[in-house]
Every structure is written in structure tokens, then in C-alpha cells.
């Protein structure tokens, strides 16, 4: 009897194994068919076998969902009316299916933000309100902010908040808080890609050598630069959208009203300081009060910098510089340190203290070598000083060679500044002595020492 049972179990096992193997073979064949169609971008032909495998065995391969996006995007673009809405809803459904069947291989924040973006783009077709769309983005953001990194989705998330504010459905405080949250998220992504980019740029501020990269490294640099460009566009767009909605007339009363309830909240104080400073409301007594309170609650590099600003405004240059240097010393992260150094440099530049400004721009570059904007600022200061730092007309115009050299460095360390760098080089080169001027003056190949704060030498091009 036991022998018969054992034989039956074995036969059943073999039967199940055969069916399973047969099913897997069928699934693999179907996958191979639509995979080949997708590779040739024949998405119409891919649709039926893809849908067949998706319905039969959605756990079989992640390719069901990666190819599925391409297939349904094609269907959505090529159809209209009820048929298009059906494909849009199917895409939304497919995102949920991916999270269900491949949770460990899916970034929740990314997938949910894709759902929200699709809802936004076809809001009218789906009959969705701004609140529906905002809630979808908010779910993505609160569920998994770490992987909610898509620049377009982050910007749309904020734009929908602005629309709700303008419609009277969100209060000003919610708008400003969301602006701060998304700005901080964007800044964290900028920091991430900047640190990656810094591995491939020269750190020597005096170097004129173009970095030589392997094909693979050059691809990395292009990728990082693309992300940085996208995040820069987001920041510009958000600032433009915020516009007068966050001017001093609106900000000061709001922060004054909420101060007592938040005066021990370091995050609130920091954001309020940043917003008031960015919107040039730092002449208001409220800015002083918030800075001093933040210094009591959580003294740090940012607070020290703002204390330096206050001392600057009071005309106490020594105390201001002491606070600025304290801000640099308190910051341990190189990227954040560079940002503080850059802001200090800009303050000196705005006051006309070009020598100090250059020193701090170079310190910023030492911490963040791909901060090409620092080179552009130094080149602009050279150009501005040309008339006062040369001994004669020729040497005054020779300063523009220095300015052009500095501008060239910006394009070398930051691919996104190549266009601006080229325009600056062309502008400064046109103002420098021409070949005819060099020949007439007989100064070909001469090294000219530039005086005043610049204190640099420049070699006249050899004819």
C-alpha cells in the first residue's frame, strides 16, 4: 500500500513539474515575442502578446512592466477619446500591479510620482481635479521621498500647489512650506549629483588644462550634468511661480503671526530666515529676531552666516568677518561649506571688496571644484576692474585676457556653463588688444604684470 502511494505521489510531482515547465516555456516564448517587437519599437505588434503574459503570469518578469510603459505610452499618444482614456487608466493600473508583483525591485516614490504625473497630464480626460492630482503627488512624496527624484514630477507637484493656493484652496503657509520642502529636496539632489561630478573635474583653480576622460566617464559627466541642469530649471521655475506670492508684504505678517508658536522649532526658524533673506526682507526687524532666536535654539553654520549679515549691515566689518569665518568652521560638509563660502564671496563682491571676494570664491572652489559660477564671478570682477588696474591703455585692455582665461575655467569644470563660458570668452576677447594692436605696440609674447587688487600676470599672445 505504501509503495502504491509513493508511486502516485511521484507521478503527481512529475505531472506538476511537467505542466510548470511547459508553462514557463510558454511564458518565455511570449516574453521573447513582445521583447523583440519592443526593441524594434513596433509597439502595436507587441501589445497583444504583452497583454497576454501580463494577464497570465504578471510575476514572470519585470520586463512586463518596463516594456509595458513604452507600449502604453505609444497607445496613449496614438489614440483619442474613450480608447485613449482606457489606455491611460490601464497605465495607472499597471503601476499598481508593478508595486504589487515586484515591490522589492520598484522605487515607490518614483512609481507613484509617475502615476501622479500621468494624472496631471490627462487631468481633463480623466475628470480629475487639482486636489486629486495634488493628493496623488503628496502620496508619492510622503510614502517614499527618497526615490521621488524626477525633476519634472517635483516641479509639477509644486505647480499644482500654486494652483490650489491661487484658487483659495490652500493657505499661504502651506504654499511656503511646500516650497521649502521641495526646494530642500531639489538641493539634496543637486548636492548628490555635484559630488558625483566633482570626481571628474580638476580641483586646481589655476589649471588651464582640459580634463581628459574615458568614454565611460564622459558619459557619467553628461548624465550628472543633465540632472543638474534639470534641477536648476526646477529651481528657476519655482522661484518664478512663487514670485510676488512671497514678497515681504506677504511674508513678514505671516511669519510674525506664526512666530510665537514656532519660536522653538529650529526647522521653521531656518526656513523663515532663508525665505526672508532670499526675498531681501532682511532689513525688517523680524529677520533680526528670527536669526537671534535661531542662534539660541540651534546655533550652526547658517545662523553664524546670517549673524555676519547683520553685523555687515551695522557697519561692523570685523565682527561680520568673524561670524563668516565661524560659519565656515562650523560646517563640516564640503558641499555645504562651499555654498557658505560662495555667499560670503558674493557679499564682498557686492560691496566692491573684490580681493576678498576672489579669495572666498577660490575657497569655495576648493570645497566644490565643479562650482563654475565662481570662476565667472571672478572673471566679471577682472573685467569690471580693467580700467583701474592697468598702467596704460594696453595693459588695461590686457586685463580682459585674464577675464577670458577665468571664464574658460567655468566651462571646463561645469558642462552646463559651456555656453555662458563661451559667450564671456568671446566678449572679453573682443575687448582685449587685437593682433594689430599687439604688432603696433611691439609687445608680442610680453608678460604684463597687472596691479591693484588683481595682482596677476598675463602673457600677450605671440604673433
Residue pairs with C-beta under 8 A, 6 or more apart in sequence:
23 57
27 53
27 56
27 57
27 60
27 61
30 49
30 52
30 53
30 56
31 53
31 60
31 61
31 63
31 64
33 46
33 49
34 46
34 47
34 49
34 50
34 53
34 67
34 71
35 63
35 67
37 43
37 45
37 46
37 49
38 46
38 50
38 67
38 70
38 71
43 70
43 71
43 74
43 75
44 74
46 67
46 71
47 71
47 75
50 64
50 67
50 68
50 71
53 60
53 61
53 64
54 64
54 68
54 94
54 97
58 64
58 97
58 101
59 101
59 102
62 98
62 102
62 105
65 94
65 97
65 98
65 101
65 102
68 94
69 91
69 94
72 87
72 90
72 91
72 94
73 91
75 84
75 87
76 84
76 87
76 88
76 91
76 122
79 87
84 125
85 122
85 125
85 126
88 118
88 122
88 125
88 126
89 126
91 118
92 115
92 118
92 119
95 111
95 112
95 114
95 115
96 115
98 106
98 111
99 106
99 108
99 111
107 144
107 147
108 140
108 143
108 144
108 147
109 140
109 141
109 143
109 144
109 145
109 146
109 147
109 148
109 149
110 144
110 147
110 148
110 149
110 150
112 136
112 139
112 140
112 143
112 144
112 148
113 137
113 140
113 141
113 148
113 150
113 153
113 154
113 157
114 150
114 153
115 136
115 140
116 133
116 136
116 137
116 139
116 140
116 153
116 156
116 157
117 150
117 152
117 153
117 156
119 126
119 128
119 132
119 133
119 136
120 133
120 137
120 156
120 160
123 129
123 130
123 133
130 160
130 163
130 164
130 167
130 169
131 164
131 169
133 160
134 157
134 160
134 161
134 164
137 153
137 156
137 157
137 160
138 157
140 148
140 153
141 148
141 157
141 181
145 185
148 154
148 185
149 189
151 186
151 227
151 230
151 231
151 233
151 234
152 230
154 182
154 185
154 186
154 234
155 233
155 234
155 237
155 238
157 178
157 182
158 178
158 179
158 182
158 238
158 241
159 241
161 170
161 174
161 175
161 178
161 179
162 175
162 241
162 242
162 245
164 170
165 171
165 172
165 174
165 175
165 245
172 245
172 250
172 254
173 254
173 258
175 242
175 245
175 246
176 246
176 251
176 254
176 271
176 275
177 271
179 238
179 242
179 246
180 271
180 274
180 275
182 238
183 235
183 238
186 231
186 234
186 235
186 238
189 227
189 231
190 228
190 231
190 232
191 335
191 336
193 224
193 227
193 228
193 231
194 224
194 228
194 335
194 368
194 370
195 335
196 220
196 224
197 221
197 224
197 225
197 228
197 370
197 414
198 368
198 369
198 370
200 211
200 213
200 217
200 220
200 221
201 211
201 369
201 370
201 412
201 413
201 414
202 209
202 211
202 369
202 412
202 413
203 365
203 366
203 369
205 362
205 365
205 366
205 375
205 409
207 409
208 405
208 408
208 409
210 412
211 412
213 221
221 415
222 415
225 414
225 415
225 416
228 416
229 416
232 416
244 250
246 275
246 279
247 279
248 276
248 279
248 280
248 281
248 284
251 275
251 276
251 279
251 281
252 276
252 281
252 284
252 286
255 272
255 275
255 276
255 286
255 290
256 286
258 268
259 286
259 289
259 290
262 268
262 269
262 272
263 269
263 293
263 297
264 297
265 297
266 294
266 297
266 298
269 290
269 293
269 294
269 297
269 298
270 294
270 298
270 302
272 290
273 287
273 290
273 291
273 294
273 302
273 303
273 306
274 302
275 281
276 282
276 284
276 286
276 287
276 290
277 287
277 306
277 309
281 287
282 306
282 309
282 310
282 313
283 313
288 310
291 303
291 306
291 307
291 310
294 302
294 303
294 306
295 303
295 307
300 330
300 331
301 327
301 328
301 330
301 331
301 336
301 337
301 340
302 327
302 340
304 323
304 324
304 326
304 327
304 330
305 323
305 324
305 327
305 340
305 343
305 344
307 323
308 319
308 320
308 321
308 322
308 323
308 324
308 326
308 327
308 344
308 347
309 320
309 347
311 317
311 319
311 320
311 323
312 320
312 347
312 351
324 340
324 344
324 347
327 340
327 344
328 337
328 340
328 341
328 344
328 363
331 337
331 340
334 367
334 368
335 367
335 368
337 367
338 364
338 365
338 367
338 368
338 371
339 364
339 368
341 360
341 361
341 363
341 364
341 367
342 360
342 361
342 364
342 371
342 373
342 374
344 360
345 356
345 357
345 358
345 359
345 360
345 361
345 363
345 364
345 374
345 377
346 357
346 377
348 354
348 356
348 357
348 360
349 357
349 377
349 381
354 381
354 384
354 385
354 453
355 453
357 377
357 378
357 381
358 378
358 381
358 453
361 374
361 375
361 377
361 378
362 374
362 378
364 371
364 374
365 371
365 374
365 375
369 413
370 413
370 414
371 413
371 414
372 409
372 410
372 411
372 412
372 413
372 414
372 416
372 417
372 421
373 410
373 414
373 417
375 406
375 407
375 409
375 410
375 413
376 406
376 407
376 410
376 417
376 420
376 421
376 424
378 406
379 402
379 403
379 404
379 405
379 406
379 407
379 410
379 424
379 428
380 403
380 424
382 399
382 400
382 402
382 403
382 406
382 454
383 399
383 400
383 403
383 428
383 431
385 399
385 452
385 453
385 454
386 396
386 397
386 399
386 400
386 403
386 431
387 396
388 452
389 396
389 399
389 450
389 451
389 452
389 453
389 454
390 396
390 397
390 398
390 399
390 450
390 451
391 451
394 433
394 437
394 441
394 443
394 448
395 448
395 450
397 431
397 432
397 433
397 437
398 432
398 433
398 448
398 450
398 458
398 460
399 450
399 454
399 458
400 428
400 429
400 431
400 432
401 428
401 429
401 432
401 458
401 460
401 461
402 450
402 454
402 456
402 458
403 424
403 428
404 424
404 425
404 428
404 429
404 432
405 458
407 421
407 424
407 425
407 428
408 421
408 425
410 417
410 420
410 421
410 424
411 417
411 418
411 420
411 421
411 422
412 421
433 441
433 460
435 461
435 463
438 444
438 460
438 461
438 463
439 463
443 460
444 460
444 461
444 462
444 463
445 459
445 460
445 461
445 462
445 463
446 459
446 460
447 457
447 458
447 459
447 460
448 457
448 458
448 459
448 460
449 456
449 457
450 456
450 457
450 458
